Amino acid sequence: MDDYDVIVVGGGPGGSTVAGLTAAEGHRVLLLDKDRFPRYQIGESLLPATVHGICAMLGVRDEIERAGFVRKRGGTFRWGTGAEPWTFSFAASDRMAGPTSYAYQVERARFDTLLLDGARRLGAEIRQGHRALGTLRAGERIGGVRYLDDAGYERHATARFVVDASGHGSRLHHDVGGIREYSPHFRNLALFGYFEGGHRMPGPDAGNILCVSFADGWFWYIPLSDTLTSVGAVVKQESADRVQGDPETAYSALIENCPLIEEFLRDARRATEPPYDRLRVRKDYSYDRTVLWSPGMVLVGDAACFIDPVFSSGVHLATYSGLLAARSINSTLAGFADEKRCFAEFEARYRREFGLFRDFLITFYRLDSGEDGYFRQARRLTGHHGTADEAFAELVGGVSSQDFSRAMFGDVLAEGVQLQLRGLLGEAAGDEPPMFPGGLVPTADGRRWRVPDA
């Protein structure tokens, strides 16, 4: 039986974040994933907080910059009462302005592999083709994992902490206790495929995600390269029988019912190269959990909660929760603070960030509002004191958590943006107030918690 400090189940963005940031502290870390990378995954649209914050901490930002992914400066919506599409830009916010006011549209097979390789370089042991079967208990704590190795043999490994980052289909999340609660507001199905030769919006918005509402729900339209486009319909629960009964016919009909998407695909053809040659259906129900951690175990990413993808928050919430979990694990293993206090900080920050997206989405789905109404709602939810469009950009850009430790930016930002950050957060942006009364704050390197100065 092998013994580790941390075992991470799942090698997606959340799992790679936890594994990399705990291994960087010198801990013995094992990451298990049932697949072999590169492997297909949905969720191709990123936010700036992931690219310029967490990826920088993991040491992979430069590789991502060189990978040739499509640059995304914001989002374009044909939504609500307005007849014309409207666009928000990440640069509308001073906190994201300058050379980092963008994210990427990525092919997840390539992006996830970059993050997993980064975790390996930081010291994590990566085992692919290994399927987790369940957890092991050590008294009142979760103390390890049972898994099948790549030869089909059952093996056991023990650890001080187990991290479940295995996604919405997790087999382990029940072990922390509590229940998964599904939202009554977002009970949808996603039907999606890929096209070659789709239309592009004029620059500088050609790389934006396009979201278009219509009678049956809404479409995403994500340019993944000069020619490849991800096109998905998120439809209401009452359309489930039609979608699941004959997906191809339903997909064609949904496109016909959405004139803007039909126009963008007029000269396009369905992709024929794997893995983009398949039409896929996914239950897109949003959910939260009553319990996110227990002694010895924590949930991150979709294993913990999932929210409707209209604002591209999936990878952001996965990596953000992975960062918070890594800080809590590192602090506990270092003896800085007890486990309960560290993970109370994890849970409070994670639930706040998830709740901001959830509450705004509830309003966003009420199609009786226009662009100005959505911007005002973002300002109300975030308590932002600037303009409404700045609040909207910060909410959907993944920076509403105000989690701006020095290490999340470091040398990534140009001097002008560093000066803006200093002006916003104080000398050297090294100290920040706690997010909650009596709460903890990140250390200067961003990998642990500390008690704030008096």
Phi, psi and omega in degrees: 000124180278150181235134182226168170279321185221133170242126179250128177255113181113125184254019175287191183303319179294314180294319179296324179296311179298312183299315182295315186283338173276322176296326180296338177273004178091008180278153177278115189236130175245128175244128179247135172220138183289338182262172171247132183273149000286144178223153183291144171205145176277161174105063195267354187257122186256169176243156183302326182300327178287311186293309190265352178252284189289321178296329175294319178296327180278354178078021183243003184300317181297322178295320179295320178298326183273354188284348178082019177292156180289130181279136184241117183265352181170213180219149178240134185232134162250094195209149174077209188276344181287138182280335184256149175298148176229154189235137168250148180242137175301331182290352176296339179261130176300331184285347176237008185288169178090202187289356179250019182272053179202164171228202181224152161266126189233150165278114190298330178302318180282315183298312181296325178294321177300317180292319180295318177296326177295319177296323177297317180295331178281353173120358180286142174273121185252125175237111179265157183072023180243121186255122176291136179255327183176179180258164174249145179253145174232087186070237181272359184252154163285129188234013180162191186221142167262137182209159172264129178280182185287355174257001177090010179267139176282134179225160178238145173220139180257159181197158173289327180220140172245132178246122176266108177237035189266013170088188185293337179268021183308139174261358187247343192299333179297337189288347175276353184092179181074188183223160173271125182250122182272140182286136175285348185271333187232083177240081188239169170242143175250128178239117190216151178210191186226145183232150170255137173084019179290158180293152175241144174292156179293150178295154008271012185262013185300331181266001180294152165287140176248125178241127187231119176275149176207184191301324185268355182153237177205158177249144161256150180220104189241114177284115182264344175199187178298335185238332187268134181226133172271126183230116183229141175255124174257110190245157183291159186302327182293346177268004187300316183298319181295319182289313184284336181287316181212082186302319183297313179295318180297319181298313179299319181293321179296319177298317179297330181277357180238092191304321182293316178294320177301319179295318180294334182259009187304317182256014183265164175224154179296141178295147182241352181266131176299147004268015187266008183271355185258144167270130187238150177236133178223135173292123189250038181286133176274146182208160174228174177232146178287337179226130181250348179202159172215168181308119178090357184211143178218148178255138175226160178062215184292343174295334180266306182200161182216138178233150179318139191273013188299332179254020173058037187270355188299306181291325178299310181294327178294310182288325178295315178294326176296319176298312180298319179295318179298317178301317183291318178295312181300319181293320179292313181296331179280353181076016181293314182210162182288159185302318184298316181292318181296317183278342169295322177293316176306308186293318182297316181290319181294315180295326178296313182295314178300317182296326178298314178295315182300311185292323178292322180296324178302317177290319184299328181283350173279104191282026180257015183240154175255187184305312183297322179296320179295319181296318180296322179296320177298320180296319180295315184293321185271350183067027185288139182259359177268208181283163182293323180289331173296316179298319180297314181298320181289324179296307185279351175272354175083021179245010182291345179290348184058029183268078186244063174291159182304320186291337180289342181240306178052233181272005184293319185277145174292165187300321180299319180287327176299320180294321176298320180294320178298316180297327181280319191248356177102184186306119176062005181054025183272334180244144176217154178288155176296150180288333182228152178304129180076009184277177180261165176229159181289152169289170183300328180275355175080003187257355180218173172261158171214160174283129181296154176299149181297000000 
